[in-house]
Amino acid sequence: IRQIAQSAYRYKPTEQSHLTRWIQCLLRSDLRRRERLVGLALSSFADKDGGQCFPSQDRVGERACYARPRVAEALNILMETGWLERYSIPRLGHGWSYGYRLLIPDVTPQNILG
């Protein structure tokens, strides 16, 4: 039992996923509440690497409790400040959708909105 307790005490957790780091950085950022809530709602659709995330703005709005125009504004701010990258995904017979990559920006005062 002592040996098990000692090995548990020495246990070091593995490195955090990109998604976990992104959420922690977002929560500590100086972004406005709306951008942080929309970012958190968007991240709930992402994989652990933050590279596969493609919900509709309406679905993000439902989780963040914001209307679609406010979600669109917040997503644009998150992209402008380096938190997100948007890419196009072709949809069979339905035009295009957007996917998002969660990025951890170089956090400096000039690229964070307060």
TAGI-V268337 format. One record per helix or strand of 3 or more residues. SS is the DSSP state (A for helix, B for strand). FROM is the first residue (numbers start at 0). LEN is the number of residues. Records with the same first field share a line. If there is no record, write none. Layout:
BEGIN
SS = FROM-LEN ; FROM-LEN
END
This chain:
BEGIN
A = 1-8 ; 17-11 ; 32-11 ; 56-8 ; 67-13 ; 108-3
B = 83-8 ; 94-8
END
